[in-house]
Amino acid sequence: MSGIIGKKIGMTAIFDDDGKNVPCTIIEAGPCIVTQVKTKENDGYEAIQLAYEDKKEKHTTKALKGHFSKAGISPKKIIKEFTRFEAGHQKKLKDVLKVDIFIEGEFIDVVGISKGKGFQGVVKRYNFKGVNDATHGQHNRLRAPGSIGASSYPSRVFKGMRMAGRMGGNRVKMINLKVLKILPEENLLIVKGSVPGPNGSYLIVERWS
């Protein structure tokens, strides 16, 4: 698996060759710089570490300052590891990866943090029907969860019971998204469909070699 770090710019729609209006997401993919190359001899496994987007030095911890100064680059905001790259494409320290590592028409995976929705009830969180269908032991309360457990035996609520709680803010992977267009001069990647997270959120774009 190889890939790059990026940022969600927003959604739009384009027309394909058949004249269909296709919803798509614009991702700023890179440029990313190699900050560390891990080897089996030194680290026990092979991987490369990529960093994305400049960060002010005053907002960087001393540990990260030392890490970046050892690599000879300025501090960055996001650091991620990628464990495998294509044969014959070994990366070296300070190598810069851009959106041109992708090919139009190929399929990729995109990982991001979904939008946080706060504390939500069972109707929004789990699509409970509410009082209209009178399910889950519900009576006379429009959006309440209704019955949640048995009587004297087992006298407890089983783990995994669907109840109100925090919703969103989870790590989500969208798989097999088609690359519709690449704009190398602007480091933009246009993929079919939606990806998790709000505009401006950071993403990991993976391609399988």
Summary of the structure (lengths in Angstrom):
residues: 209
radius of gyration: 22.9
end to end distance: 5.9
largest distance: 68.2
contacts: 560
relative contact order: 0.27
helix: 13%
strand: 41%
